[in-house]
Amino acid sequence: MTPEQDRWKAQFERDGYLIIPNLFPRQEATRLKAECLRILNSLGNPSEGILKTGVYVGLAANSEVFAEAVADSRLLDVLEATLGEEIEFLSDKFVFKNDSTGFGSPWHQDWHYWHGSNKHSIWVALDDVTTDNGALKVMPGSHLAPITHDGDASDGHGFGHRMRPDAVDESKAVTGEMEAGGAIFFSDLTLHSSHPNTTGADRWVWIPTYRDASADDPDYKWAVARKIVR
C-alpha cells in the first residue's frame, strides 16, 4: 500500500471511521444527486413511503450511473486500505433530509441488520453538510464489538435496531461537517447517528456498502446488484 493508505488503515483500525473531505468534486456530487432525483421521480406512487422515511435502497440495481459509481477507484483505494484487497459491492441507497423529513437518525450499528462479516459503508455528501442540516455523527472506537440495541423504534422513522438515547455519551461523538463530495468511511460496528435537519434545506447523501469478497457470509437477498469491484 501507499503511505497514504497505510495512514488510512491505521486511523480506521483505531477509530472505526475515516473522514475524507472533497473525495469527489462538487460537480460530480451534483450529478449523483440529480440521478437520485430522477430515480425518485420515476417511481410514481411507491415514492410516498420513500418521501416519509427519506430512504431508497437499490440505486446501482436501477441506474447505470450508480452501477459505475460504486466501482470508482477513489472509493476503492480507501476501501483497499480499510477492508482489504478483495472488495465486493453489496448494495447502496440514498438518504435525504428536507423540510418534511428532518428527523435525526438514532444511534445504531449497521451490523445488527445483517450480521456476518464486518461490512464497510461510505456516507457520500451530495449537498454541503452541517450540524444544522443533518450531519453524520460517529463514535470513535465503538467498532470493536457489537453493542446492545434496545431502544424504542415506535416513532415510525425506521431503524428497528437502535440504542436508547441515554445509553450514549454524546460528548464523545464526532460530527462530520463537509462540503458536497466529501465522504465518511465507517465499519458496520461503528456507532453512528445523524443530527436533525432544522434548516428545511436539502441534505442528500449516497451510501454504498461493501465487504471483503473472501468473507464467509450468508446469501444476502437484498444484495441484488452485488459484484466484485476489485
N, C-alpha and C positions, 0 to 999 in steps of 0.2 A: 504494500500500500504506500501511497504518498505520505509525506509528513503531515499534510492537512488531514488525510484520512485517519492517520494514527491519532491525531488530536481529537477528531470527532469520536473515534472509538473509545478513547479514554474518558471523555466527558460523558458520553452516553452510558457507559458502564457505571460511572459514578452517580449520575443524576437521573437517568432514565428518560432523558429527552435532549433534544438539540434545537436551538432556535437559529435559523439561517435566514437573515434578512435579505430581501431582494434576490431570492433564488431565481425568480422569473422577472423579466422586465414588465413594467406596468401594462404595456400594450398586450402582452400575452395573457396576463390576468384578465384584462378587459375582454379579450376574445373568448376565454373559457367561460366567463360569466355570461356572455351573450349566448353561448351554446347551451348553458344551463337554462336560461330563459326560453330558448327555442324549444328545448325538451319539455319544460313545464307547460308551455302554451300549446304543445301538441297533444297533451294528454286528455283534454276535454274534462268530463265530469270527474274522473278519478283524481284530478288535481285538487278537489275540495279538501280531501284528507291531508294532502301534502301542504296546502296553504295553512292548515290548522297546526300541524306539527313542525313545519319548516324543514322536512327531511324527505329526500327521494333517493332510493338506493338503485344502482344499476346503470350508471351513466355509460361505462365502457361497453356494456352489452347492447346499447342502443344508439351509439354515437361513434362515428369514425374519428372525430376529433379527440374524444377521450380514450378510445382504443389506442390511439397513437400516443397520447399524452402520458398514459400510465407507464410507458416504456422509455420515457425521456431520460437521457443519460445524466442530466443534472440531479434527478431524483435517485437514480440507481447508483451513482457514485457515492452518495451519502449512505444509502442502504447497504452497499457493499461493506462499508466500514462498520455499521451498527448491527447488521443482520447476518452477513456472510456473503460468500462469492456466488452461491446458487440462489437466485431470487425468483419467487413465483408471485405474480399478481393474483389476488383473490377477488376483490370487489371494490367498488367505490360509490360515493354518494355526494350530493350537495346538501348543505345545511345553511339555511338563511334565517336572519332575524330582520324584522322591519317594524312598522308602526303597529301591526296587528299580531305579530309573532315575536314578541320581545322578551319572553321569559328567559332567565338564565338556566343553563342545564345544571343538574345536581352533581355532586361529587361521585365519581364512579371509576371503576377499572373495566375496560372493554373485555378483558379475558373472561369474565363471568357470562358473557353472551355466547362464547364458542368453545372455551376450554382448549385442550390440546396444547400444541407447542405455542410459544410466545410469538405473536404477530406484531408487526410494526406498522403504524399508520402515519400519515403525513397530513397535517392541517394546513392547507394552502389558502392564504388570504386572497380573495378575489376583489375585495374592497380594502381601503385603508381601515385598519382595526385599532380601536382604542378601548380603554376601560369603559367608557360611556356607551359604546355601541355593541359590546358583546365579546370582548377579547377572551381568548382561552386562558385558563389558569391551570398550572401544573404544580405538583407537589414533589420537589426534589427528593430523590432517594426512596420513593414509595414503591418502586418497581421490583423489589426483591422478593416479594411473596404476595399471594392473594390476601385481601383484607375482607373481613365480614361485611356484607351488604345487607342491611336490614331496615333501610329507610322506607317511608310511606310513598308508594307510587300511584296514589289515587287522584293526583291532580290533573290527569288527562293529558299530560305532556310527554308521555312515553317514559323511557328509562325505567324499565321494570326492575333492574338491578341498580341500586343506588345506596349511598350511605346516609345515615342520619346527619343532619347539619351540625348537631352538637358533638359529633364524633370526629370532627376535622378541625385542626388548628389553622385557621385561615391566615394567621400571621406569618406562617412559613411558606405560603404559596407564592409562586412567581407568575406574574401576568405578562403575556406575550403581545405587547403592542407592536404593530409593524405596518409598513406600507403594503399596498396591494402587490402581490408577487412574493412576499415573504412566506416562510414555511416553518412549521414546528414538527419535528420528527419525534415520535414517542412510542414507547412499548405499550402493549395492551395491559400491562400491570401498573403502568404509571397512573396514579390517581390524578384525575383532571375534572374540570368543570368549566363553565363559562359565566362571565358577567352578564347581567340582563342588558338589553338594548334600551336605553332610556332616551335615545335621540329621535327615534322614529325613522331614521335613515336606513338604507340598505346595509347589511353586513352579510355577505355571501362568502362561503368557503367550500372548497373541494377537498374531500378526504378519501384518498385511495389507501387500501390495506394490502400488505404483503406478508409473506412468510419465507422461511428457509425452505427451499424446494426439496431438500433432502429430509425434511422432518417427517415423522410418522404421525399422521393426523387422520381423523375420520374424514369421510367424504362430505364436505360441506355443500348441501344442496343450494345454498344461496350464492355460491361462488360460480355463477353461470358463465362468467367471462374469464375464468381463470386461465392463465397462460404463463409459461416460463419467459421471463423478460431479460434474464442474464444468467 
